[in-house]
């Protein structure tokens, strides 16, 4: 069915959907970068540098990669790396809290 036969409302919805998807891929991942930075900061405050260094380092590496991709205007990859940084930071936070709880229980 050619596009000229579709009702105007459906055409508008299709155009809106396409533009929304395109905007997500071309807009800088500001929120994702902020979330990753905040998650890393919380993990550090919880002692992740001492109790979950591996996870914290992975989070920092992903954030650094996201910043590099952001500077190169590779927003899709920057968004992915920022999300990975946040996930690794949350892993570091959880591992740090678990390790600290185990230490407290052993005393």
N, C-alpha and C positions, 0 to 999 in steps of 0.2 A: 504494500500500500504506500503510495507516495506521500511525502510530508504535506503536500498541498491539500490532501483530503482529510487530514487530521483536524479535529476541532482546535480552535485557538487556545483554549485552556490547556489541552494536552501538550500542544507545542510549547506553551509558556512553561509548563512544568518540566518538560524535557530540557529546555534551555537553562532553566534555573538549576536543575540537577547537574548538568554538565559544568556550568560555571562554578558551582559549589565545590565539586570535586577538583576542578582546576585550581581554584583559590587555595584549597588546602595544601596542594602540592607546591604552590608558588609563593605562599606567604611564609615569612620567617617563623620558626617554631618558638616564639617568645615564651609562651606559657610552659612548654615542655622543658625549655632551658631553665626557667625559673624553678620549676618543680624539682629538677635534678639537682640544682645548686642547694636548694633548701633541704632536700633529703640527705645530701652529703654532709651538710652542716650539722644536721640533727644526729647523724651517725657518728660524726667526730665528737660531738658533745657527749654522746653516750659511751665514749671510750673505744670506738671501733678501731682507732689507730693501734691500740694495744691488744684488744681482744678479737678483732676481726680484720686484721691488716690486709689479708688477701682480697676479701670482698671490697674493702674500701679502696684499695689500689685499682681494682677493676672498674669501680664506679668512676674514679677520677680519670682513668684512661678513656673511658667512654665519653665523659664530659669534655675532655680535651679534644677528642676526635670530633665531637659535635660542634665545638667552637670553631675548629678548623674548617669543617664542612660549611658552617654558617658563613664564615668569612669568604668561602669560595662560592657562595650562593647555591650550594647543593642542599636545598632545604629539606628534601625528602629524606636524604641520608642523615642530615643533621637531626631531624625529628626522631628518626629511629635510634640514633646513638644517644640522644638525650633521654629517651624512654628507657633504654638499656641502662644508662647511668643511674636513673632513679631506681630501677629494679635492683641493681647491684647495691646501691646505697641502702635500700630497705633490707636486703639480705645481710649487709654488714651490721645494721642496727639490730636485727633479730639475733644474729650470731653473737654480737656483743652483749646483749641483754641475757642471752642464755648462758654465756660464759661467766658473766658477773654473778648471775644467780647461783650457778654451780659453785663458784668460789665462796660465796656467802654461806651456802649450805654446808660446805666442808669445814667451815670454821666454828 
